[in-house]
Amino acid sequence: MMHQELSITKMIQFNIHRFAQLARWSLTNDRRYYIKAFFQVLVVMLFTFLFFTYVTNTHVNYQACAGVVFMMFAINVVMGPSFMFYSMEGKHDCQTLMLLPSSNFEKYLMRYATWILLLPLYLVAFFAADLMQYFFHWVLGHEYGQFVLSRVIKIISDINRLDNATPRFVVSIVALVIWLQSIYALGATFFRSRKFNWVLTTALVILLGMFLFKHLGDAEVVQLRANAEILEYVISMSIYIVLAMFNYWLSYRLFCRMQAKAKWINL
């Protein structure tokens, strides 16, 4: 009877209470990394805002500041999965993770969620940097001082008024982002380098893009045209989603096979 219960327990890949304990352990253990990431983004964004608005001494460059904000969040969303092991230092942390009383799926899910947990921290860092730069200009009496947030809201409002911002176009962008995310998730578990797997994965993405452009440039699957017929559009979306799911599955399988003795790749 006990043996049967143990077998059933092993078959359960996800348990909400066990995952909650894993999340609590991960957040406590990785607290230093999240704090460091928050202050890094805060400092970088503050100096970027001050450079564009004070050194150049013009309100026009608030547009550039907003562009930096969009770029930062876009990079974190697309390349986020490649950061799943950034908080781990050395073989000891990897071994500790694999020995935790949780399923491999729960561990992988928690590691993957690193970029999701960073998003609100980056958002708070952006608000703080924006408030600091506004206070800086207010103290110096610069009449052109304004919040970068106001420029960001204006850009989002302008985008929503564009004809291209159709539901089909948005779905196409989301599908493309999910596919790119899956490639970075695969790169994070395939390459052994903890800090530079995103560089190697980006190189592979560029090479893959060049290949697709050269050999499949006329294919509807690659173009993701917003004005495509419904059938070909559904087929295109389905192919991207299937490819993304395959990449995530392969990334998870590589995660399960991670070995501390591997040197370059996790095989």
N, C-alpha and C positions, 0 to 999 in steps of 0.2 A: 504494500500500500504506500509506504513512504517512498519507494523507488518510483512508483507511478506519479506521485505528486511532484517529485523532483524532475521527472521527465516533462511533465506539463509545464512546470515553472521555466524550464529551459526553452520550451517552445514559445513562451510569451516574450516577444521582442520589445514590447513597449508597455511600461507600467507607469501610470501618472505619478504615483507616490515615490517610486524609485527614481523617476526622472526628476522630480522636485528636489530630492536629496542630492542628486548629481548636480543639478543647477545651483543649489546652495553651496555645494563644495567648490564648484568651478568659479562662481562669483567671488567667493572668499579667497580662493587660491590665486585668482587672476586679478584681484583688486588693484594691485600695483600697476599692472599693465593698462587697465582701463583709466586709472588716474593719469598715468603718463601720456596716454593717447589723447585725453581731454586737454591737458595743458599744452601739448605739442600743437594741436589744431588751434587752440586759443591764441598762442603766440604767433604762429604762422599767419593766421587770418588778420590779427591785429596789425602786424607789421606790413602785411600786404595792403590793408585798407589805408594805413597812414602813408605808405609809399605812393599809392595812386592818387590820394586826395590832398596830401600836404606837400610832398616833394614837387608834384606837378602843379599844385596850387590851382585846381580847377574842379568844378562840380561835374564836368562831363565824365570824368574818370570813375564816377560812381557806377557807371555802366560796366566798366571793366571789373570793379569790385563784385558786382552782381554776377558777372560771368565767372569769376573765380569761385564764388559760392556754388553756382550750378555745377561747375566742373568737379569740385571737391565731392559733392554728394553723388554725382554721376559715377565718378571713379569708385567711390565706396560701394555703391550698389552693384556695379558691373564686376568689379574685381574683388568684392568683399569676401567671397569664399576662399580666396588665396591667403587670407589673413588668419585662417582657423587655427594655425599652430604658432602664431607670433608670440603668444603669451607663454609658450613652453620653452624652457631653456635646457638644452642638453638631453642626453639619453635617459637620465633619471626621471624627468617629468613625463616622458613618453611611456616608460615602464610603469610609472605610478598610475597613469591614466588607464592603461590596459588592464591593470590589476584591480581596478575599482569594481565593486559589486553591482555592476549595471551591464545591460546588454550592449553589444557593439553598436547596434542601431541607436540606442540612447546616447552613447558617447559621441557617435558621429553627428547626430542631430545637435547636440550641445556645442560641439566644435564648429559646426556650420553656422550656428546662430550667433557667432562672435560678431559678424558684421552688422547683424540686426541690433544687437545690444549697443554697438558703437554709434548707430544713427542718432538716437536721442542725445547722447553725450556730445556729438558733433553739433547738433542743433543748439544745445545750450551754449556750447563754446562760440558758435556764430553769434547768438544773441548778446553774449557778454562782450565779444570783440567789437560788435557793432555799437553797443552802448558806450564802450570805452572811447572809440574813435569819435563818436558824436560829442561826448563830454570834452574830449581834447580840443575839438574845433570850437566848442562853445566857450571854453576857458580862454582861448586865444582870440576870440571875437571874430571868427571867420563866418561871414554871412552865408557862404555857400554850404556850410555844414548841414548834413542831413543823414537820415538813417539809410543804410544800405538795404535794409528790409523793405523800405518803401519802393526802392528801385526793383527789387526782386518781385514784389507783388505786381508792379506795373508790367514787367516783362511777362509774367504768367498770365496777366489779364490780356495782354496783346496776343499771346500765343493762342489763347482760347477763342479769340475773334478771327483767327486765320481759317481759311476754307479747308486747309489741309488737316486741321485738328478734328477730323471725323472719328467716330468710334472705331471704324475699320483701321484707320491709320494708327490709332492708339494701341489697338490690339496687336498690330504688326510690330510696333516698337517694343511692347511688352514681351512678345514671343522672341524677338531678337535678343532682348536683354536676358531672358531666362536661358536661352541657348548659350550666350556668352558666359553667363554665370556658371553654367554647368561645365564649361571648358576650364574655367579657373578652379572650380571645385576638383575636377579631375587632375589638374596640374598640381594642386596642393597636396594630394595624396600620392601622386606619381613621382614627383621630384623629391629628392631627399632634402634639398636645401630648404631650411625653414624660413629664412629671411628673403631669399631671392627667387623663390619658385614663381612669383608673379612676373619676374623679368623673363624667365625661360618660357613661361606660358604665353606671355605677350608676344614673344618672338614666334612661337608656334601659331598664334592667332593671325599674326601678320602674314606668315607663310601660307597659312590656310586661306586667308583672304585673297592673296595673290593668285593662288591656284584656282579658287572659285571664279575670280574675275577673268582669268585667262581661258578657262575651259568651260565654265558654265555661266558666262556673262549674260547670255540671252535667256537663261532659264527663269521661269516665273518664280520658282522656289527661292532663288537668290534675290530677286528684285523686291519681293514683298510689295507689289504694286497695290496701292489703295483702291484703284479703279478696276481691279481684276474682276473677272466673273466669280460668282459665289462659289461654284464648284472648285475652280482652280485655287481660289483664295483659301477655302477650307483645306484643300490638299496641302497647300504650302504651309499653313499653320500647323497642320497635323504632323508634317515631316519635321518641322523645327521642334515641336514638343516631343516627338518620339526620340529624336536625336538627343535632346536635352535629358530626357529620362534615362536614356542609355548611358550618357556621360555620368549622371548622378549615380546610377547603379554601379558602374565600373569604379567610380571614385569610392563608393562605399565598400566594394569588394577589396580594393587596394588598401583601404583603411583597416579592414579586418586582417590583412596579411602583413601589416607593417612590422618590420623587424628592426631591432636596435642595431644589428650588425650591418645592415645595408649601408652602402657608401654614397651612391649617386642617385639611385632610384629605389622605390619601395617595391621590389620584386624578389 
